[in-house]
Amino acid sequence: MSRRDQIVMTPEEASAFLAGQRVVVCATNGPRGWPHLMPLWYVVRDQDIWAWTYAKSQKVRNLERDSRASLQVESGEQYHELRGLLIEADAVIHRDLELVSAFGLELYDRYGTASYGPEYLEVVRAQAAKRVALQFVARRIASWDHRKLGGGH
């Protein structure tokens, strides 16, 4: 078995890893051909990664031109601790206010920043009016978990 095969995460391990992390780095294709990388909070829905951002942001403009994105979620400080996922995805931009508002509530709930009540719902709705929800549909996933090497590298 190759070293690469030894460190691949199972689908269950990858799902658990995504559930335990907090930030995905999203790379889009910038207008001058350079990668544009930005961190995003995210939620996993039916195996797709969802995030939201301002509708006028550079990453949205980039995705309007070219829907391809690369996503990376990683953890670990030392080589033998490194774990991560690299996801090549097609992005779907959602602009429906109700969908974006509902997603905003879900996102804030995941990150512990939700404080429910009528006033809070209006705050999220006001934010949603300026934002889009991004759905990243995976085309290819590469994973690594160096902890599986047992400290040998």
C-alpha positions, 0 to 999 in steps of 0.5 A: 500500500502506498503512503498516499493510500495510507493517509486517505480519510474514509467518507465517515472520517472526512464528514467528522473532520468537516463537522469539527472544523470552523473555517474553509479557505475558498479559492476562486479564479481572480480577474487577472488569472491569480487565485483569490483565497478567502476564509469562510465560515461554513455549514455542511448540508447534504454533503455540500459545503455552504457559506455566505458572503456579501453579494458584491464581494470579489469571490462572488464576482469571480464565481459569476465568471467561473463557477469553479472553486477549490476549498481547503479545510486543514488542521495540525501544527506538526507534520505528523498531525496534519489532516485536511481536505481539498475539494474541487467544487462547482459553486451555485450562487443563491440569491433568494432572500428567504433561502439566504436568511434561513441559511444565515440563521443556520450559520450563526447557530453553528458558530454560537452567535445566534441569539433568538428573538424577533429583533435577531431575526430582523438583524439576520434578514437585514444582513441577508439582503446584502448577501448570497448563499454559496453552495459548493458541489464537490466534483473531486475530494482529496484527503489526508490524515498524517496521524495514520502514519503512526509518527513515521514520515 
